[in-house]
Amino acid sequence: MATDKPPAPESFLPLKPHWFHILLSLADQEQHGYGIMQEVLERTGGKVRLWPATLYGTLKRLIEKDLIEESGERPAPELDDARRRYYRLTRLGRRVLAAESERLEDLVRVIHGKRGLAPKRAES
């Protein structure tokens, strides 16, 4: 009898940037779509903007790949809008995010090890 084994986290790497940003937004809390958009915009200093069509299309693909799932838990009704859908990482999604984070950290170490590409220092 064959068992369905989940794909290896490395099979998703390198992650598309918007996949990475969405998974990162869900790393420490469940969020709804607009909350994810706002967090990514804020975290990247406005450099990454997830437009609604991109965001919701990506959320759908991340659900299909079993990296995120809709959450049944909701805030108190007076703090929430009933139309919102909340998302959270799955176990596989958490493993993929960890693998991609490690890959990016390794890449940064390689960059810093190259002559002439030392990290920038804040100018006063």
C-alpha positions in Angstrom: 0.0 0.0 0.0 1.5 3.4 -1.0 1.4 6.2 1.4 1.4 9.8 0.3 4.6 11.3 1.5 4.8 15.1 1.7 7.2 16.7 -0.8 10.6 17.6 0.5 10.8 21.3 1.5 13.8 21.8 -0.8 11.6 20.9 -3.8 10.0 24.3 -3.4 13.3 26.2 -3.5 14.1 28.8 -4.5 10.7 30.3 -3.4 9.2 33.0 -5.6 9.6 36.3 -3.6 5.9 36.8 -3.1 5.5 33.3 -1.8 8.4 33.9 0.7 6.9 37.2 1.9 3.5 35.6 2.5 4.9 32.6 4.3 7.1 35.0 6.4 4.0 37.1 7.3 2.3 33.9 8.6 5.4 32.7 10.6 4.3 34.1 13.9 0.6 34.7 13.6 -2.5 33.9 11.6 -3.6 36.8 9.3 -6.2 37.8 6.8 -5.2 38.9 3.3 -5.3 42.6 3.9 -3.1 42.1 7.0 -0.6 40.2 5.0 -0.5 42.9 2.3 0.1 45.6 5.0 2.7 43.6 6.8 4.7 42.9 3.7 4.5 46.6 2.6 5.6 47.7 6.1 8.4 45.1 6.5 9.9 45.9 3.1 9.7 49.7 3.5 7.3 49.9 0.6 9.6 48.0 -1.8 7.3 45.0 -2.1 3.6 45.6 -2.7 1.3 42.6 -3.1 -1.6 43.8 -5.2 -4.9 42.0 -4.4 -5.0 39.9 -7.6 -1.4 38.7 -6.9 -2.0 38.2 -3.2 -5.2 36.2 -3.6 -3.9 34.1 -6.5 -0.8 33.3 -4.5 -2.8 32.4 -1.4 -4.8 30.0 -3.6 -1.7 28.4 -4.9 -0.1 28.1 -1.5 -3.2 26.3 -0.2 -3.1 24.0 -3.2 0.6 23.2 -2.4 -0.4 22.6 1.3 1.9 25.4 2.5 -0.9 27.3 4.1 -4.4 26.6 5.1 -7.5 28.6 6.1 -7.9 28.9 9.8 -11.1 28.3 11.6 -10.1 30.5 14.5 -11.3 34.1 14.5 -10.9 37.2 16.7 -13.9 38.4 18.7 -16.7 39.5 16.4 -16.4 43.1 17.5 -12.8 43.1 16.4 -13.4 41.4 13.1 -15.1 41.5 9.8 -17.1 38.3 9.0 -16.0 38.4 5.4 -12.3 38.0 6.2 -10.6 34.7 5.8 -7.6 34.0 8.0 -4.6 31.9 6.9 -1.9 30.0 8.8 1.2 28.0 7.9 0.9 24.2 7.6 3.7 22.0 9.0 5.1 21.7 5.4 4.8 25.5 5.0 6.8 26.1 8.1 9.5 23.6 6.9 9.6 25.3 3.5 10.0 28.7 5.1 12.8 27.4 7.3 14.6 25.8 4.3 14.3 29.0 2.2 15.5 31.2 5.1 18.6 29.0 5.5 19.2 29.1 1.8 19.0 32.9 1.8 21.3 33.1 4.9 23.9 30.9 3.1 23.6 33.2 0.1 24.2 36.3 2.2 27.3 34.6 3.8 28.7 34.0 0.3 28.1 37.6 -0.7 29.8 38.9 2.4 32.7 36.6 1.8 33.4 38.1 -1.6 36.1 40.7 -1.7 34.7 44.2 -2.1 31.2 43.3 -1.1 31.4 43.9 2.7 28.1 44.9 4.4 27.2 48.5 4.1 27.7 50.5 7.3 25.2 53.2 8.3 26.5 56.6 7.4 26.2 59.3 10.0 
